[in-house]
Each structure stands twice: as structure tokens, then as C-alpha cells.
């Protein structure tokens, strides 16, 4: 249970930092949340947005794919992953749909 609480705190911190425009610090917090709860699609999706915002597009694509694998109902991602890959433009649209 301790890991669940720590993961939640890290997720909340990362989400707040990302909303405040501090993507690099958000990545650190969200990576910690992912280490603690790797099967949480919401953590993987938030980390993808943080990676994307900080210009780490390959990492963003991997995390968006992981989020979709974990939670197929994250339907906006399906629209952009179905073509065999993500472009920066489609990632922009995904990020907009997910925020």
C-alpha cells in the first residue's frame, strides 16, 4: 500500500508541474510514479505528455503506446497510433485532446 500512496503523490506532483509548464521536473516525478505503478495507464499518459512537452518525442510515443495498451479506452490515442507511427503534428493533437 505504501507504494500506491507514493505513486499517487508522485503522479499528483508531476501532473501539477506539467500544468504549471515545468515539463522537465514533471518528467522526473512521473518517471518515479511509473517505477512504482507501471501498470497505470493514467501515469503512462501523463508521462507521455511530459516527454512530448519537453521535446522527447520518441519517449512520448512509447509512453502513449503503453498507455493505450494498458487502457484501450484512451480513444484519442487510437486515432494517432493507427497509422503505424506518430508524427509531431499528431502528437500535438493527442496532447490537446488529453489535457
Protein Blocks (a to p, Z undefined) as FASTA:
>chain_A
ZZmmmmmmmmmmmmmmmmnopaklmmmmmmmmmmmmmmbmklmmmmmmmmmmnopaklmm
mmmmmmmmmmmmlmmlmmmmmnopacfklmmmmmmmmZZ
